[in-house]
Amino acid sequence: ELHFEHGTMLWNEQSDLIYVLYNDPAQGYNAGPQWAAYPDEWTEGMPETDESIQAPAGLKQPRRGFGLVWRTHEEVRLGLGWATDSESGYTQSVQSTARRVHNWLYITARHEGTWALGPDGGAWHYIP
C-alpha cells in the first residue's frame, strides 16, 4: 500500500495486479475511472526509480512496481501526484462478489478497514 497526494496504490501478490485508487479522477487529466488495475511488470534487476525524476521536498517518487506503473502511465502520474510516504507491505485478504456482472472487489487495508472497489473502475470507498 502506498499513499499519494491524490490517491492510493495497492499491490496484490496473488493476482500480481497494482490497483490505483484516485481521490479525484479528474485531477490532472480528463475525467476517467475512479480506480484502475495494472499488471505488475517490474522484475528484480530493473531500476527501482528513475534518477532523472526528482520529487519535491517532503514527497517521494514511488519505487519498484508502483513506480513503474506511475512512470509508464501518464494518467496515473498526473492523477495521483507524488507519493506521500513509503510503500508498506502487509498480509492482505481479497474477496469479490460473485455476480455474473458488476462485481465489487474488497481488499483489506494496511491499518484495519477495507478498500471496496466498485464494478468496472467505478466508485471506490474505504470502510473503517
C-alpha positions as YAML, in Angstrom:
chain: A
units: angstrom
residues:
- id: 1
  name: GLU
  ca: [0.00, 0.00, 0.00]
- id: 2
  name: LEU
  ca: [1.31, 3.44, -0.90]
- id: 3
  name: HIS
  ca: [-0.38, 6.80, -0.36]
- id: 4
  name: PHE
  ca: [-0.15, 9.74, -2.76]
- id: 5
  name: GLU
  ca: [-1.22, 13.36, -2.84]
- id: 6
  name: HIS
  ca: [-4.41, 12.37, -4.68]
- id: 7
  name: GLY
  ca: [-4.98, 8.68, -4.05]
- id: 8
  name: THR
  ca: [-3.57, 5.29, -3.14]
- id: 9
  name: MET
  ca: [-1.89, 2.32, -4.82]
- id: 10
  name: LEU
  ca: [-2.37, -1.27, -3.65]
- id: 11
  name: TRP
  ca: [-0.49, -4.36, -4.82]
- id: 12
  name: ASN
  ca: [-1.93, -7.84, -4.58]
- id: 13
  name: GLU
  ca: [0.67, -10.61, -4.76]
- id: 14
  name: GLN
  ca: [-1.77, -13.37, -5.72]
- id: 15
  name: SER
  ca: [-3.16, -11.57, -8.80]
- id: 16
  name: ASP
  ca: [0.10, -9.62, -9.38]
- id: 17
  name: LEU
  ca: [-2.01, -6.53, -10.01]
- id: 18
  name: ILE
  ca: [-1.48, -2.96, -8.89]
- id: 19
  name: TYR
  ca: [-4.69, -1.13, -8.07]
- id: 20
  name: VAL
  ca: [-4.72, 2.65, -8.47]
- id: 21
  name: LEU
  ca: [-7.41, 4.48, -6.49]
- id: 22
  name: TYR
  ca: [-7.91, 8.13, -7.44]
- id: 23
  name: ASN
  ca: [-9.30, 10.59, -4.89]
- id: 24
  name: ASP
  ca: [-10.36, 12.82, -7.80]
- id: 25
  name: PRO
  ca: [-10.42, 11.10, -11.20]
- id: 26
  name: ALA
  ca: [-10.39, 14.49, -12.97]
- id: 27
  name: GLN
  ca: [-7.20, 15.63, -11.17]
- id: 28
  name: GLY
  ca: [-4.64, 16.46, -13.84]
- id: 29
  name: TYR
  ca: [-6.35, 14.78, -16.79]
- id: 30
  name: ASN
  ca: [-9.76, 14.27, -18.37]
- id: 31
  name: ALA
  ca: [-12.38, 12.54, -16.24]
- id: 32
  name: GLY
  ca: [-11.88, 8.80, -16.20]
- id: 33
  name: PRO
  ca: [-12.40, 5.81, -13.95]
- id: 34
  name: GLN
  ca: [-12.11, 6.22, -10.22]
- id: 35
  name: TRP
  ca: [-9.83, 3.20, -9.97]
- id: 36
  name: ALA
  ca: [-7.88, 1.03, -12.38]
- id: 37
  name: ALA
  ca: [-5.77, -2.14, -12.23]
- id: 38
  name: TYR
  ca: [-2.43, -2.65, -13.98]
- id: 39
  name: PRO
  ca: [-0.24, -5.77, -14.19]
- id: 40
  name: ASP
  ca: [2.90, -5.56, -12.07]
- id: 41
  name: GLU
  ca: [5.60, -5.77, -14.75]
- id: 42
  name: TRP
  ca: [8.53, -4.79, -12.52]
- id: 43
  name: THR
  ca: [11.08, -7.57, -12.01]
- id: 44
  name: GLU
  ca: [14.16, -7.88, -9.83]
- id: 45
  name: GLY
  ca: [17.12, -6.22, -11.51]
- id: 46
  name: MET
  ca: [15.09, -3.42, -13.12]
- id: 47
  name: PRO
  ca: [15.75, 0.11, -11.79]
- id: 48
  name: GLU
  ca: [13.66, 0.81, -8.68]
- id: 49
  name: THR
  ca: [13.30, 4.52, -9.55]
- id: 50
  name: ASP
  ca: [14.20, 6.96, -12.33]
- id: 51
  name: GLU
  ca: [17.12, 9.02, -11.04]
- id: 52
  name: SER
  ca: [16.29, 11.80, -13.52]
- id: 53
  name: ILE
  ca: [12.98, 12.44, -11.71]
- id: 54
  name: GLN
  ca: [13.36, 14.45, -8.52]
- id: 55
  name: ALA
  ca: [10.42, 14.67, -6.09]
- id: 56
  name: PRO
  ca: [9.56, 17.99, -4.47]
- id: 57
  name: ALA
  ca: [10.62, 18.45, -0.84]
- id: 58
  name: GLY
  ca: [8.64, 16.22, 1.52]
- id: 59
  name: LEU
  ca: [7.32, 13.99, -1.27]
- id: 60
  name: LYS
  ca: [8.66, 10.81, -2.87]
- id: 61
  name: GLN
  ca: [8.95, 9.08, -6.21]
- id: 62
  name: PRO
  ca: [7.26, 5.67, -5.95]
- id: 63
  name: ARG
  ca: [9.57, 2.65, -6.27]
- id: 64
  name: ARG
  ca: [9.60, -0.76, -7.89]
- id: 65
  name: GLY
  ca: [6.25, -1.92, -9.33]
- id: 66
  name: PHE
  ca: [4.33, 1.10, -8.09]
- id: 67
  name: GLY
  ca: [6.98, 3.35, -9.61]
- id: 68
  name: LEU
  ca: [6.96, 1.56, -12.96]
- id: 69
  name: VAL
  ca: [3.18, 1.97, -13.28]
- id: 70
  name: TRP
  ca: [3.45, 5.62, -12.15]
- id: 71
  name: ARG
  ca: [6.24, 6.42, -14.64]
- id: 72
  name: THR
  ca: [4.78, 4.45, -17.56]
- id: 73
  name: HIS
  ca: [1.17, 5.65, -17.40]
- id: 74
  name: GLU
  ca: [0.81, 9.42, -17.59]
- id: 75
  name: GLU
  ca: [-2.78, 9.28, -16.35]
- id: 76
  name: VAL
  ca: [-1.57, 7.59, -13.16]
- id: 77
  name: ARG
  ca: [1.24, 10.09, -12.56]
- id: 78
  name: LEU
  ca: [-0.99, 13.11, -13.20]
- id: 79
  name: GLY
  ca: [-3.95, 11.64, -11.34]
- id: 80
  name: LEU
  ca: [-2.09, 10.59, -8.18]
- id: 81
  name: GLY
  ca: [0.67, 13.16, -7.89]
- id: 82
  name: TRP
  ca: [3.69, 12.29, -5.73]
- id: 83
  name: ALA
  ca: [3.93, 9.62, -3.04]
- id: 84
  name: THR
  ca: [3.50, 10.98, 0.48]
- id: 85
  name: ASP
  ca: [5.07, 8.06, 2.34]
- id: 86
  name: SER
  ca: [6.97, 4.83, 1.64]
- id: 87
  name: GLU
  ca: [5.29, 1.66, 0.44]
- id: 88
  name: SER
  ca: [4.37, -0.76, 3.17]
- id: 89
  name: GLY
  ca: [3.67, -4.47, 2.86]
- id: 90
  name: TYR
  ca: [1.09, -6.37, 4.86]
- id: 91
  name: THR
  ca: [-0.95, -9.56, 4.70]
- id: 92
  name: GLN
  ca: [-3.98, -8.89, 2.54]
- id: 93
  name: SER
  ca: [-7.30, -10.60, 2.08]
- id: 94
  name: VAL
  ca: [-9.20, -10.15, -1.17]
- id: 95
  name: GLN
  ca: [-12.81, -11.04, -1.78]
- id: 96
  name: SER
  ca: [-15.14, -10.42, -4.69]
- id: 97
  name: THR
  ca: [-18.86, -10.63, -5.14]
- id: 98
  name: ALA
  ca: [-19.88, -13.48, -7.43]
- id: 99
  name: ARG
  ca: [-22.46, -11.94, -9.69]
- id: 100
  name: ARG
  ca: [-22.45, -12.55, -13.42]
- id: 101
  name: VAL
  ca: [-21.57, -8.87, -13.99]
- id: 102
  name: HIS
  ca: [-20.87, -5.70, -11.97]
- id: 103
  name: ASN
  ca: [-18.88, -7.28, -9.17]
- id: 104
  name: TRP
  ca: [-17.33, -5.43, -6.24]
- id: 105
  name: LEU
  ca: [-13.81, -6.19, -5.05]
- id: 106
  name: TYR
  ca: [-12.88, -5.93, -1.35]
- id: 107
  name: ILE
  ca: [-9.24, -5.64, -0.27]
- id: 108
  name: THR
  ca: [-8.19, -5.36, 3.35]
- id: 109
  name: ALA
  ca: [-6.24, -2.20, 4.15]
- id: 110
  name: ARG
  ca: [-2.87, -1.87, 5.87]
- id: 111
  name: HIS
  ca: [-4.29, -0.37, 9.09]
- id: 112
  name: GLU
  ca: [-7.54, -2.26, 9.56]
- id: 113
  name: GLY
  ca: [-10.51, -1.41, 7.37]
- id: 114
  name: THR
  ca: [-11.24, -2.45, 3.81]
- id: 115
  name: TRP
  ca: [-10.99, -0.89, 0.37]
- id: 116
  name: ALA
  ca: [-14.23, -1.51, -1.57]
- id: 117
  name: LEU
  ca: [-13.76, -1.17, -5.34]
- id: 118
  name: GLY
  ca: [-16.91, -0.84, -7.41]
- id: 119
  name: PRO
  ca: [-17.58, -2.50, -10.75]
- id: 120
  name: ASP
  ca: [-15.65, -1.57, -13.90]
- id: 121
  name: GLY
  ca: [-13.37, 1.04, -12.36]
- id: 122
  name: GLY
  ca: [-16.33, 2.87, -10.88]
- id: 123
  name: ALA
  ca: [-16.53, 4.33, -7.42]
- id: 124
  name: TRP
  ca: [-14.44, 3.08, -4.53]
- id: 125
  name: HIS
  ca: [-14.61, 3.80, -0.84]
- id: 126
  name: TYR
  ca: [-12.80, 2.96, 2.36]
- id: 127
  name: ILE
  ca: [-14.71, 1.04, 5.04]
- id: 128
  name: PRO
  ca: [-13.19, 1.69, 8.51]
...
